[in-house]
Amino acid sequence: MKLQPFTKKWLLSTFVLLMLVIIVIPLLWWNMRSSLPSGLYVEKQVGSVGVEMGEHEWGLEFSLPVQWKKASPWEDIPILDEITLLNSYGDIIASVRGKTPLKVEVNKDNLLTERLISGEIELNINGERIVGNTGSLLTPLSSTMQASYIPYELRLSFNGEQMIFPMKGSYKIFPIIETMTDYRPSAWHVEGIKVHQDAGSNITKGYIVKLQGPKGSTLKDILFWLPGMTNEYYSNHVLYSLDENWDRYDLDQFDGEPLSLPLTIMSNNLLVYFPITDEIRTNINKTIVHVRPYFTFLNEDKVEYYTGGSGSVGPFEDGISKEGMLIAPQK
């Protein structure tokens, strides 16, 4: 039977409409999975990060966690260029020159359905990496390492678009010399870290670090920082105890002495309490917090060594979505 022209047009229109429905509805569903505009976002992570390095090395490998919001299911992995990390004085503390794909964590089975994808920007603190067609060349920005590095601003080109991310109050990066670390059970070491919460509201009041080691050693320094810590934080707020039982502090007030360094420890046990002040709380709300302190000890022979680095990295508060803990580029 020969189809009439009207019938042909109707069938063609129906087919086109059906194809639009098949394509548009999944796209609408895919876009509704996230309310963020498409683009690149830096994760709002805060706290001190100790990075171990060789004694004669001049740079630190540091990965900056980001989230990539895809514009469409078929968007290619973005290309980054001219990556610069600066401190508050405008000095460059890490640089990458040349086009480099964003390092992403993608489940190939969900490549088309994933909308918000985790990734990393790989940097070398105190280094400039120049990327070319045949590889990359890494050179130092300075012949000497600083005691710490505090990022203030991140600049980069994302798929050809210039972006600036404010990084104030994010990280404090400490170089840790590998040859000066000692993780043997016979040396002082971190046994665990406990969140100290309010009994009634479960609000985090602070962090208790439990250490064990040989009697007679000296605690010389602590490498731990959160945004909002003032210069007087350690002398005015940090407490210690030689109590062996830290379980009794689950809900009770921490009962300790003000910490004054250096501290000679005439015990095999040490608890160090880092309270969350109002200023710290204001600065770490809706963030992912690093609680991984390092400690510097002197043994009885006055040999200095680092220990620590274990702990936790996670949201300071429960119930905050991933999208609520991101830094958007400045307009």
N, C-alpha and C positions, 0 to 999 in steps of 0.2 A: 504494500500500500504506500502511495506517495504522500509524504508529509506536506501539509499546506505551509505557506510562508509564515503564517501567524504561529503555527505549531513549532516551527523551527526556531523562531525568535524567542518563543516562550521557554523552550528547552534550553537554549543558549543562556537566557537570562537566569533561569533556575540554576544552571550549572555554575555560572559566575558567582551568583549569590551564595551558593553552597560552599564554593571555594573560599570566599571571603569570610564566611562564618567559621570554617575550619581553621583559617589562618588567624583571624582577628581575635576570636575568643581565647585561644591559648596565649596570645600576646598580651591581652588584657589581664588574664589570670597571672601571667608571669610578671607583669609590671606591678600588679597589686601586692605581690609578695614583699615589697619593700617600698616605703614612702620616700626614701632618699633619692635625690637627683643622681643621675649616673655620673661616674667619675671616680677619682681616687681620694681616699680618706686615710689619715694616720690614726692608728689606735691610741686611745688616751690612756697610755701606760705611764706609771710614775714610780719613782723610788730609785735606790742605788743599785747599780749593776757592777759587780766585780768581774773583770775579764782577765784571765790568766795569760801571761806572755813570757817568752824566753828572756833570760837575763840581758842579752845583748840585742834584743829586737827593739824596733822603734815604732811599732804600730799595733793597734788592737782591732781584731775582727768583731764587728758589731752589726747585728741585723735589726732593722727597724720594722716592727710589725705594721702592716697596712691592710686596708680592705678596699677591694676594687668592685665598684657597682657597675655592672655591665649595662650598656645602653640597649643591647639586643642579645638574644640567645646566640647569635652567630658572630658577635664581636670578637676580633682577634685579641690575643694577649697584648696589652699596651706596651709601647716602647717609651722608655725613660731616657732623658738626656740632661746634661748639665746639672747634675745633682750636687748641691752644696749644703753642708751643715755648718751653721755659724754659732758662735757664742754671743753673749750679751754685748761684747765690745766690737762686734762685727768681724772678728777674726774667723777665718775658715779652720774648722777642726776636722773636716772630712770632705772629700771631693771625688766625684766620678765624672770624667769627661768622655763623651762618645755614647753612641746609642746602645742601650742594653735592655733586653726584655725584662719585664717585671717577673720576679720569681714568685710563682703562685702555687697554691696547694689545691689541686682540682681532682675530684673523683671523675675519671673519664666516663663512668656510667651516668653521671649527672651533669655532664659538661653543658648541655643545652638548658637544663632546668635550674641550675644554680644561678642566683641573681647576685648575691653578695659573696665574694670570693676572698679568702684570706691569702695574703702574700707578704713578701719581705723585700725591703730595700737593703741590699748588702753594701756595707760601708767599711772603710778602714780608718779608724780614728787616728789622727796625725798622719794621714796618708792621702795621696792623690793617685787615683787609678785612671789611666788613659786607655780606653777600649778602642781597638782597631779591628780590621777584617781578619787578621791572623792571630789575634790574642789581645792581651792587656799588659800594660807596664805600670808597676806600682813604685812610687817614689815618696820619700818622707816630706812632710810639710815643715818639720823642725827636727834638728839633730838630737833634741832632748825631749823626753816625755814629761808632761805635767803630772802633778799629784792627782788631779781629777779633771774631768771635762764635763761641762754643763751646757747642753744644747739650748739654744734660744730660738732658732728659726731654721726651717728647712725650705730650700728653694730647689725647684726642678722643672723640667719640661716634660709634660705628660701628653703623648701623642701630638706634640708640636705646640701645646698650650702651656704658657708660663704659669706656675703656681707657687704660692708662698703659704707655708703652714706655720703658725705660731707654736713654738715648742717650750715656751717659758714654763717652769715648774713641772717638767716631765722627768728627765733622767739626771742622775749624777753618776758618771762612769769612772770607776777606779781601776787603774792598772794593778794587777797582782802578779808579782814575779814568781814564776813557777818554782824556781830553785829555793825560794824562801817559804814554800808551803810544807806543811807537815800534817798529814791526815792519819798518822798511826794511832791506834787505840791507846798507846802509852803516852801520847802527847795530849794536850788539851784539845777537845773536839766538841762539836755541837751534838748533843743528844736529841734535841727536838725543839720545836717552836710551837707555842700554844697561844691561841687567841683568847684574850681576857675580856669577857663580856659582862655586861650589867645583868644582875639576876632577874630583874623584872621585865626589862625591855629587849634583852639580847643585843643591845647596842654594843659594838666593839669599843672597849675602853683602852686597849693597848695590846702589846705582844710580850710574852714571856719567853725568853730563850734559856734553855737548860744546857749547861756545859759541864763536862767532867774532865779531870786531868790530875797531874801530879801536884801534891802539896808543895808550897814554897815558890811556885812560879809567879810571874808578875804579868798582869794584864796591862799592856802599854797603850793600846789604842783600839778604837772600834770604827770600822768603816760601814756605817749605816746611815741612810739619809732618806727623809720624806719631805716633800714640799710643805712649807709652813714651819719647819724646824728653824728656830732662831739660833744665833750664836751662843745663847745661854741655855739652850735646850738641855744639853748633857749635864751641866752643873746644877740646873734648877729643877729638872724633872726626872731624869733617869735614876732608877733605884737598883740596888743589888741585895742579894741575900745568899748566905751559905747554906740555906735550907736544902736538905736532900729531897724532901717531899713537895713537889709542885702541884700535886692534885688538889690540895686544900685551897689553892688560889682560883679554882674554877669559877666560883661565884663570890668569894670573899675579896675584900680590899687587899691589894698587895702590901705586905708588911716587910719593908726593907729599909736600907740605909741609902742616903744620897751617894751617888757614885762620883769618886774623885780619882782621876787617873794621873800617874800609874798606881795600880792597886796590887799589892802583894797578897796572894791568896793562901791562907793557912788552912786549907781544906781541899778535899777532892771534888767538891761540888760547888757550883756557882749558878745562881739564877740572876739574869739581867732583865729588868722590866723597862720597856719603852712605852710610856703612856701616850695616848692620842690627845693632844691638846686641841682646843677649839680652833686654833689657826690651822693646824694640820688637817683636822676634820673638814674644814671649809675647802681646803686645797685638794683633798683626795676623794671627795664625794663624786660618784659617777665615774670612777676610774678603775683601771686594773692595777693593783698594787703589788710591787715587788717587796717581799719581806725575806731577804736572803743576806743577812749581815756577815761580814768578815771581822775577825778579831786578830789583833797582833799581840803575841805573848813573848816574854823573855823567860827562858828556862833558867835553872840554877847556875848554868855556866854563862849566862847573859847572852845566849844565842837567840836572835830574834826570828820568829816564824809566824806565818799566817795560818789561820784555820777558819773554817766556816764555808759560806757559799751555798749551803743547803737551806731549804725553807719552802716558801710558797709564792706563787704568782697567780692572782685571781681577783675577781671583783671585790671591792671594799664593801659593797652592799648587795644584798640579794634582790632579785626582781627587776634589775636594770637590763634592758635589752642591749644587744650588741650595738645596735644603731645609736643608742644613747650614750655610748662610750667611744665616740669618734671625734677627731679634729677635722673640720672642714677647711678647705683652702680659703684664704682671704680673698675677698672680691676686689 
